[in-house]
Amino acid sequence: MEEARDNACNDMGKMLQFLLPVATQIQQDVIKAYGFTSDGEGVLKFARLIKSYESQDPEIASMSGKLKAMFLPPMALPPHGAGTGGVAAS
């Protein structure tokens, strides 16, 4: 996992190429022990279930956020006004 993260160098495209397949394989192996199928459908069912619990339980929401942060590079916010080309809307 660390090797895949190092290869990605905080680049979103490389994260998807190197890190996501490793993370998905680990997740498939883990969720199988909890009654989910170890295929893409099982991963999606697990993700939907976790998403539904995020709004109900702050601890699950926090853990989900930490997990996502492991797989996604930090996202910089665009400068204020960037959505309008730097020109204030009138």
N, C-alpha and C positions, 0 to 999 in steps of 0.2 A: 504494500500500500504506500509506504513512504517513497519507494523507488518510483512508483507511478506519479505521485504528487511532485517529486523532484523533476521528473521528465516533463511535466506539464508547465512548470515555471509560471504559474498564475495566469496562464493564457486560457481563456474560456474554450476555444476550439481544441486545444491540446488536453484540457481537463476532460472534455467529452471523449476524446480519442484514447487517452491513457488511463485516466482515473475511474471514469464511470464503469467500464467493463469489469474492473477489479472489484469495485464497490458492489456492483450488482451481483457478482459471483458470491461474494461474502454474504450479502443479504439473502440470496437464495438458499445458501447452506444453513443460515440461522433460522429463517422463517419456517423451513421444513420441520424443524423440531417443535414448532408451535401450531402445527396443523394446516399450514398453507402449502400449496403446491410449490415446487421449486422451479417454476417456469415464469415467463413474463406475466402471465395472468395472476399468479400467486403474488408476485411483487406488486402489481397494480392493486390487487385487493388489499394487501397489507398497507400500502401507501394511502388508499382511500380511508381505511379504518383509522389509521393514525391521524389523518387530517380531520376526521370527524371528532376525534377526542381532543384535539388541540384547543378547541374553543371551550371545552368543558373542564379541562384540567391544566392549570398553569405549569405544572411540572412536566407534563407530556409536551406542552408547547415549547418549553425551554429546552428539553432534550432533543426535540425535533429540530429546533433552530441550530443547536450545537452540531447535530449530525449533518445538517445541510451545509454548515460552514466548513466542515471537513472536506466536502466534495466540490464546493464552488469557490472560485477565487473571490477575493473581496471586490465588491462593486463600488466604484467611485461614482458619486452623484454628479450629474452634469452641473456646470455653473448656472447660477440663477439667471433666468431669462434665455437659457439655451434653446428651449422649445420654440421660441419665437425668433430664432436667428439672432439673438442678442438685442433685438429691438423691442421696446416696451409696447404692448398692445394698447390701442387707443379706443 
